[in-house]
Amino acid sequence: MSEAHPSAGELREFFRGSLPSDLTRRIVRHLLAGCDSCSRAAAEHWPPQPPRPEELDASFARSLAGLRREPGCSEAEAAAVSTLLAELDRHPPRRQLVLAGNSRRFRNWALTERVLEDAYEAGYDDPEAALAKAELGVALAAALADSHHPAAVVADLRARAHATRANALRIRSDLDGAARDLQRAGRWLAHGTGDPLEEAFVVLREAYLAMERRAFDRAIRFFDRGLRIYRLVGDDHWVGRTLIDKGTACGYSGAPEKAIELIELGLRKLDPARDPRMALAGKHNLALFRCENGDLERAMSLVQELLPLHAARREQISLVRLRWLEGKLAQAQERLAQAEEAFVEVRDQFIERRIGFDAALVSLDLAAVYLQQGRGSELRRLASESLTIFQSLEVHREALVSLALFKKAVEMEQVSLRWIAELAAYLEKARRDPRLRFEPPGSPVVGG
């Protein structure tokens, strides 16, 4: 590969997943650096080919069987959506809310649904934009109460809007605000049509909030409710999607074997052309739980399959997280030099993006590598640098205290692999609970 860019042939083989791992890693690093020309080349290889027309017709017929009739919006309303969106985009968010509440021109069902869909998509890459769009969606849905649409279907849409805003608040770590919006969504559902799909939409957001709070048993119960609804209406795609989510909750709760079983089943049912992002997320989580379950070869095979797919979607943060997983696999296989290389790259990327807790977690992975190799001076430097860096990032006080204790333990040569593992487990919980305090393990043994 040349100094600046991989060749066309190397890129082609990268997308096929047939390059040796060292060359694959070099191309991934090149894409992570933000090369526009190579990223554009990558985008040509995604999404996957859509199903044949007859397959699409059959899938649509199955999904349509359970759907309610949408409250009809006129062709004129649908045609006006792009114009209305462009007009709203010329104003700051607060002015948009005023227009949504006071101008009858914006009382448009199709516009409201489009804004809520945009809020959902923005949540993956831009949490601030997601919340602004969700706020606008709530205002537009409220204004529809004075429209010609039946009150019950408007109540359904208002429930969906509040659930969408709850999801945006969850992404921004406002979990109490998300819970309040989900309560509002539940109240609007009680005044709605009884459409099971609207209920499922709210139920899944309840599940995501429960997962964020690490209440995994509660999340699994919500996912089971969603599964019953999607099976009832015959939507296999959403059954698959919800199985993947449920499997992820099982994995985080400490049941990787159950997680693998559910995610594999979900991937078989999911239509990747309909939701390519979820297909990749499912495979990523499958690789993660295979790693945790000790199935390292199959986990590594999945990582090699996913690298070109994430590159093709030009989702750099997904590539960073996949590189992190690649480092964990290398560490588990005692390929410590490769693990170190991956962890350093990932740590730098998280620090650059100001993702404090993940930067701290991957720093602990790197610390474990240094400890395994007996590299005390590098370990002390890492602990000192990390504390200084994280003081400038969005890491709350109790978490900073835990990192200060880690620095002190390193300096006193009292840190151990168990110590690092318990600190990592604490940080995973503490990112959503600023009041949680860290209690260091007692009487650590160096290197133990």
N, C-alpha and C positions, 0 to 999 in steps of 0.2 A: 504494500500500500504506500502511496506517495506521502510526503510530509504533510501536505495540506488536505487532500481529499482521497477517499477510496476510489478505485477505478470503477467504471460502469460494470465490469464483470464481477468485481468483488461485491459491489452493492447487490447485484442480481443474486449471487450465491448467498449473501447475507439474508436476503428476504426469503430464500428457500430453506434457510436453516442448515446449510451444508458446509459452512466454514469451520475451521478449527477454532477452539475456544479462545485462544490468545488473539487471533485476528478479529473474532467477533467482539471481544472486549475493546479492542482499539477502535473499531467502528462505532461502538456504543459511546465511548468517550468523545469521539469526534462529533457525534450527533448531540450529545449533551452540551457540548461547547456552543451550540446554537448555529451551526452551519445552515444557512437558508437554502442553498442550492441542493445540498444532499437531503435536507428535510423535504424539499419539494419532490425530489425523486422518490423518497420513502412514501409520500402520500399517495402516489399512483398505485401502490400495492394494497390499499385498504379503502373501503370495506370489502369483505368477501363477496363473491358473486351472489346475487339474489337468487332465490329459488325459481324454478321454472314456473311459467304462468299457471299451469294446472295445479301445481303444489300451492302457489299463493292463493288461488281461488278456494281450494279446499280449506286452507288455514283460515282464510277470512270468513268462510261460511261457519266454521266451528266457533270462531270468536263472536261473530255477529249473533249467533243464536241466543246468547245471554244478555245482549245489550239492550238497554231501554232506547226508546226513540228520543233523539235529541230534540229539545225545543227548537222548532224551525227558525232559522235566521234567513232572511231574504238574501237573494243573490247580491242585491245592492249592499247589504251589510257586510257580507263576506268580501266583496270587492273593495270595500272601503278600508279594510284592515291595514294594509300597507301604508296608505296615506295617513291614517290616524296615528299609526306608530311613528311615522316620520315626523309628524307634527309634535307629538309628545316628546320625542327625543330632542327637540330643539330647546326644551325647557329643563331647568334643574329639577331634581326629584320632588322638592316641596311644591313647586308650581304644578307639576304633573298631578299631584294629589288634589290640588284645588280644582284643576280642570276636570278631573275624573268625577269629583263630587258635585260640580256645579254646571257643567256643560252637557246638555242633552245629546250633543253629537257623539259623545264618547260612551253612551249607553248602548253598547253593541256587544252581543253575546260572543261572537267570534273573536272580537278584540280581547275580551276578558280571558277567554281560554288561551289565546296566543300568548298573552302576557304571563299567565301562570306557567305555561310550558317553557317560556324563556327563562323564568325564574328558576325552574327545576334544572335546566341545562347549565345556567350560570353558576349554580352551586358547586360544580366540579372544579371550576377554575377561578372564580371571582366571587367570594362570599359577600363582599359589600354590594356588588351589582345584583346578586341574587336576592338579598334582602330588600333593596330598593324596588326591584321588579315585583317581589311578593307583596310589598306594601301597596304598590299601585294596583295589583290584582285584587287585593282585599277591598280597596276603595271602589274599583270598577264594579265588583260583584255587589257591593252594598248599594251602589247607584241603580242597579238593575231592579231593585225592589219597586221602583216607580215605572217599570217598563210594561210591555204587553205580555211578558212571559208569566206563566203560572207561578204562584207563590211557592209551591212545593219544589219545583225544579230550580227556582232561584235559591231556595234554602240549601239544596244540594250543592250548588255552585259556591255559595258562601262557605259551606263546610270545607269544600276542596280548597278554597282560597286561604282559609285560616290554617288548614293543615300544611299548605305550601309554605306559608310564612313561618309556621312552627319549624319546618325543616330547615329553612334559611337561618332561623335563630339558633337551632341546634348546631349547625355548621360553624356559627360564630361563637359557640360555647355559651350562649345564653340559654341554659337548660331550663331555668325557671320560667323564662318568657315563652319558650317552646311549649312547656307544659300548660301554661295558661291558654295559649292559642289552640292547643288540642282540646282543651275543655270547651272552648267556644265552638270548635268544629263539631264536637259531639252534640252540643245543644242544637246547632243548626240541622244536623242529621235527623234529630228527633222531630223536626218540622218538615222534613223532606219527603221524597217520594217512596222511600224504602228501598231504593235501588241498591242491590248488594255490591255493585262495583264501586259506588261512592263510599260505602261503608269500608270496603277493602282498602281504598286509598287512604282513609284516615287511620285504619288499623295498622297498616304498614309503617306509617309515620310514628305511631305510638311504639312500635317495635324498635325503630331506629333510635328513638329517644331512650328507651330502656337499655339498649346496647351501649349507648354513649355513657349511661350511668353505671354500666357494668352489671346491670340487673338481668343477667342472661336468661335465667329461668322465666322471668316475666316476658322478655323479648320473644322467647321460643313459643310461649302461649299465644302471643299476638300473631306470630308467623303462622301458627297452626290455624288460627281463625281465618287469616287470609287464604291459606291453602284450601280450607273447606269451601270458601266462596268461589275461588277460581276453578276448583274441580266441579262445583255445582253448575257454573255457566259454561264449562267445557273449554276454557282458555288454557291450553297446554303451555303456551309460551310463558304466561304469568305464573302458572304452577311451577315451571322450571326456575323462573327468576326467584320466586319465594323460597323454593327448596335451597337454592344457593345461599340466600340470606340466612335461612335457618341453619344451614350447615356451618356458616361462618360464626354464628352465635354459639353453636355447639363447640366449635374449635376454640374460641376464646374462653369458653367456660371450662376448658381442660379435657375435652373429649375429642381428640383428633381423629380417631378411627370413625366415630359417628359423623364427624364433619366431612371426611373424605367420602363416605358412602352417600351422604345427602348431596354434596356438591357434584359428584359424578352423575347422580341421577338427574339433578337439575340441569346440568350441561347437556344431557341427552335430550331433554325436553325443550330447552331454550332455542329460539330461532336467532342465530347470531347476526343475520342480516337485519333483523328487526331491532336488535339492541347489541351492537358490537361491543360497546363499552362494558356491558354486564358480562358478556362472554369472556372478555379478557380478565375482568375482575375475578370471575369464578375460577379461571385457570390459575391466576396468581395465588388466590387463597388456597387452592388445591395443592399447589407447589409448597406453600408455607406449611400447611398441616402435614404433608408428606415428610417434609424436613423434620418437623417436630416429632413425627411418629417413627423416625429413624429410617425411612425409605429414601435414602439420599440419592440413589441413582435415578429413580423415577422423578424425584423433585428436580434434579439438575436437568433432566430431559425436558421437563416442562419449562424451566427457565430459558433454555436454549430456543425452545419453540416460541416463547413469548417475546424475546428481545426484538426480533424484526417486526413483530406485529405492533408493539408499543411504538417503535420507531416510525412505522408507517402512519400511525395516528398522530404523530408529532406531539405526544403528551410527555413532556420532559419529566414531570414529577413522577409519572408512572415508571419511566425508565430508571429514575433515581431509586425508587423503592424496590424495583426488581434487581438493581445492582446491589442493594443492601442485602436482599435475600441471597443473591449469588455469593456475597461475602460470608453470610452465615453458613451456607452449605460448604464453602471452602474451609471454614473454621471447624465444622463438624467432621470433615474428612482430614483434618490436621494438615491442610495445605495453608499454613499460616502466612506465608509471604503473599499469596494471592488474596487471602482474607484481609490482610493489612492494607493492601493496595485498594481493594474495594471499599473498605470502611473509611479510609482517608478521603477518597473521592466523594463518597456519599455525605460524610460530615461537612466537607467544604460546600457542597451543594445546599444542604439544609441551612447552614449558617448564612450563606449568600441570600437565601430566600427568607431568612428570619423565622424559620420554623424551629423554635427553641427546644421544645421537648424531644422532638425526633433527633435533633442535633445532639442533645444530651445522651439519648439512648444509644445512638451509634458510637458516641465517644466511649461509652462503657464497653461496647463490643470491642473497640480498638484497645481499650485498657486491658481487657481480658487477654487479648493476643500478646500484648507486651508482657503481661504477668506470666503467661505460659512460656514465654521465651526467656524469662529472667532479665528483662531489659528495664532495670529499675530507673535509670536516668530518664529514658523516654517516657516512662509511666509518670514520674514526678512532673516532668515538663507538661505532659498532657493534662494532668489534674490541675495544675496551676493555670495554664492557658484557658482551659474550659471554664473554670469559675469566672475568670475575667470576662470572657465572651458572653456567657449566659447572663451575667448581670446587666448586659445591654439589650438582651432579647426579652421576649414576653414569657418569662419564667417567674412564677409567683414566689413569694418569700419563703414558704416552707420548703419548696423544691430547692431554692438556692441554699437554704440551710443544710439540706441533705448533701448537696454537692460540696459545700464547705467541709462537712464531716468526712466526705470521701477524700478530699485533698489532705486533710489532717491524717487520716488513716494511712494514706500512701506515704506521706512524709515520715510517719512513725514505723513504716514497714509492717503494718498490721492489717493490710488489706488482703483479701483472698478471693478466689473465684466465687465462693458462696456469698461473700460480702457484696461483690459486684452484681451477682444475680438478684439478690434481695433488694438492692438499690434500684435496679432496672424494673423489678416488679412494682416497687413503690411508685416510681415515676409514671408508669403506665396508669396507675390508679389516680395519682395526684394531679395529672393534667386536667381532670374534670372536678377535682375536689381540693380547692385551695386551703382548706382547713386541716387536711390530712397531714399528720406528722410522721417523720421517718424514725424508726427505732433500729439502730445498727445491730447486726447479729453479735451475740456475745462471744468473747474469747476466740477471735478468728485465728486461723493458722495460715501463715504465709504460703501462698501457692496451693492451698487446700481446696 
